Amino acid sequence: MQKIDRSYIRYIRYAVQWSIFFFLIYAGYKFYLFIEHFTSPDTQNPMPETFLSRPPSVEGFLPIGALMALKLWITTGIFDRIHPAGLVIFTVAVVMSFLLKKSFCGWICPVGALSDALWKLGRKIFNRNFILPKYGDYSLRSLKYLLMMFFIYVIVVKMPPSEIFTFLEGDYYKIADVKMLYFFTKMTLVTFITLLLLFIASLFFKNSWCRYLCPYGALLGILSLCSPIKITRNKDACIDCGKCAKNCPSLLPVDKKIRIKSPECTGCLTCVSHCPAKGALDMSLTKSRVLNPLVFAILIVGLFFGAIGVGKLTDKWNSTITYEEYKRIIPHASMLEHP
């Protein structure tokens, strides 16, 4: 058996994940300052030269609105002008799932990065992570698919394009990103307790939010079943060390399968990076056509940031909401209710 060390794959993924995570922290801070400008006593003054523009990347946290915008775009050709960056991010996440497994979750999503860090912290504190019994695990995992089906039914099936257009052009959606920030900066006791429970659960169980509750990840997982690229095990080269399954964040029995077809696979390549036997485990198009993990990583990063670049070049990235509209709506954001 020829040994191989591909731990570098993990560090590439960590670099991508945490670069995006900290960039979004910075963007969130800029967004906070943007909102503060409109809620300060000087809001009625003309726009100052030092005014900080709104970072479009915060729209990545509006997947429900993006799903509505995607339906509107497909059915009418109208591209959302209110939160176009959210539609770009959502669309590229869908395309990535069709082509490159659920790699948006495994490589790009900042919530996934944080969740990953929490269970690793829990493992250091308790010297282990815990696994629910099968019946409990299956029952809880069904929650995210139920949530996904609810949103698919309400938005894709029931909501007509005309109603979607009216909602997307309304004042509430124009500051949906502001409302999202207030969800965390002005959280209620119920919100605080819920987030605290999720935090604690993530210490004990791997990727609790992603595994049991995220409807976004559930949708991308279902779409990823169409991806031609899958983790593939060569049983002739496999030494049955079990390291792949032991280290899989999604708790998949990689060491027992030939091709991993599960919607839970995020394409994170953690299993591949831990495999010590050359040719035993790879991301591949078929059982014999292996895809170099470095190429896979380049495809993920290239597709994601390439889509953002196209959005900017085609003027489909920055919102067309005017300064005057923000000045009119944001001071009353807390009182604005869903129509």
SULWO-V636370 format. One record per residue. N is the residue number from 0. RES is the residue in one small letter. BURIAL is 1 if it has 16 or more other ideal C-beta (glycine too) atoms within 10 Angstrom, else 0. Layout:
# SULWO-V636370
[[N/RES/BURIAL] [N/RES/BURIAL]]
This chain:
# SULWO-V636370
[[0/m/0] [1/q/0] [2/k/0] [3/i/0] [4/d/0] [5/r/1] [6/s/0] [7/y/0] [8/i/1] [9/r/1] [10/y/0] [11/i/1] [12/r/1] [13/y/0] [14/a/0] [15/v/1] [16/q/1] [17/w/0] [18/s/0] [19/i/1] [20/f/1] [21/f/0] [22/f/0] [23/l/1] [24/i/0] [25/y/0] [26/a/1] [27/g/1] [28/y/0] [29/k/1] [30/f/1] [31/y/0] [32/l/0] [33/f/1] [34/i/1] [35/e/0] [36/h/1] [37/f/1] [38/t/0] [39/s/0] [40/p/0] [41/d/0] [42/t/0] [43/q/0] [44/n/0] [45/p/0] [46/m/0] [47/p/0] [48/e/0] [49/t/0] [50/f/0] [51/l/0] [52/s/0] [53/r/1] [54/p/1] [55/p/1] [56/s/1] [57/v/1] [58/e/1] [59/g/1] [60/f/1] [61/l/1] [62/p/1] [63/i/0] [64/g/1] [65/a/1] [66/l/1] [67/m/1] [68/a/1] [69/l/1] [70/k/1] [71/l/1] [72/w/1] [73/i/0] [74/t/0] [75/t/0] [76/g/0] [77/i/0] [78/f/1] [79/d/1] [80/r/1] [81/i/1] [82/h/1] [83/p/1] [84/a/1] [85/g/1] [86/l/1] [87/v/1] [88/i/1] [89/f/1] [90/t/1] [91/v/1] [92/a/1] [93/v/1] [94/v/0] [95/m/1] [96/s/1] [97/f/0] [98/l/1] [99/l/1] [100/k/1] [101/k/1] [102/s/1] [103/f/1] [104/c/1] [105/g/1] [106/w/1] [107/i/1] [108/c/1] [109/p/1] [110/v/1] [111/g/1] [112/a/1] [113/l/0] [114/s/1] [115/d/1] [116/a/0] [117/l/1] [118/w/1] [119/k/0] [120/l/0] [121/g/1] [122/r/0] [123/k/0] [124/i/0] [125/f/0] [126/n/0] [127/r/0] [128/n/1] [129/f/0] [130/i/0] [131/l/1] [132/p/0] [133/k/0] [134/y/0] [135/g/0] [136/d/0] [137/y/0] [138/s/0] [139/l/0] [140/r/1] [141/s/0] [142/l/0] [143/k/1] [144/y/0] [145/l/0] [146/l/1] [147/m/1] [148/m/0] [149/f/0] [150/f/1] [151/i/1] [152/y/0] [153/v/0] [154/i/1] [155/v/0] [156/v/0] [157/k/0] [158/m/1] [159/p/0] [160/p/0] [161/s/0] [162/e/0] [163/i/1] [164/f/1] [165/t/0] [166/f/1] [167/l/1] [168/e/0] [169/g/0] [170/d/0] [171/y/0] [172/y/1] [173/k/1] [174/i/1] [175/a/1] [176/d/1] [177/v/1] [178/k/1] [179/m/1] [180/l/1] [181/y/0] [182/f/0] [183/f/0] [184/t/0] [185/k/0] [186/m/0] [187/t/0] [188/l/0] [189/v/0] [190/t/0] [191/f/0] [192/i/0] [193/t/0] [194/l/0] [195/l/0] [196/l/0] [197/l/0] [198/f/0] [199/i/0] [200/a/1] [201/s/1] [202/l/1] [203/f/1] [204/f/1] [205/k/1] [206/n/1] [207/s/1] [208/w/1] [209/c/1] [210/r/1] [211/y/1] [212/l/1] [213/c/1] [214/p/1] [215/y/1] [216/g/1] [217/a/1] [218/l/1] [219/l/1] [220/g/1] [221/i/0] [222/l/1] [223/s/1] [224/l/0] [225/c/0] [226/s/1] [227/p/0] [228/i/1] [229/k/1] [230/i/1] [231/t/1] [232/r/1] [233/n/1] [234/k/0] [235/d/0] [236/a/0] [237/c/1] [238/i/0] [239/d/0] [240/c/0] [241/g/0] [242/k/1] [243/c/1] [244/a/1] [245/k/0] [246/n/0] [247/c/1] [248/p/1] [249/s/1] [250/l/1] [251/l/1] [252/p/0] [253/v/1] [254/d/1] [255/k/0] [256/k/1] [257/i/0] [258/r/0] [259/i/1] [260/k/0] [261/s/1] [262/p/1] [263/e/1] [264/c/1] [265/t/1] [266/g/1] [267/c/1] [268/l/1] [269/t/1] [270/c/1] [271/v/1] [272/s/1] [273/h/1] [274/c/1] [275/p/1] [276/a/1] [277/k/0] [278/g/0] [279/a/1] [280/l/1] [281/d/1] [282/m/1] [283/s/1] [284/l/0] [285/t/0] [286/k/0] [287/s/0] [288/r/0] [289/v/0] [290/l/1] [291/n/0] [292/p/1] [293/l/0] [294/v/0] [295/f/1] [296/a/1] [297/i/0] [298/l/1] [299/i/1] [300/v/1] [301/g/0] [302/l/1] [303/f/1] [304/f/0] [305/g/0] [306/a/1] [307/i/1] [308/g/0] [309/v/0] [310/g/1] [311/k/0] [312/l/0] [313/t/0] [314/d/0] [315/k/1] [316/w/1] [317/n/0] [318/s/1] [319/t/0] [320/i/0] [321/t/0] [322/y/0] [323/e/0] [324/e/0] [325/y/1] [326/k/0] [327/r/0] [328/i/1] [329/i/1] [330/p/0] [331/h/0] [332/a/1] [333/s/0] [334/m/0] [335/l/1] [336/e/0] [337/h/0] [338/p/0]]
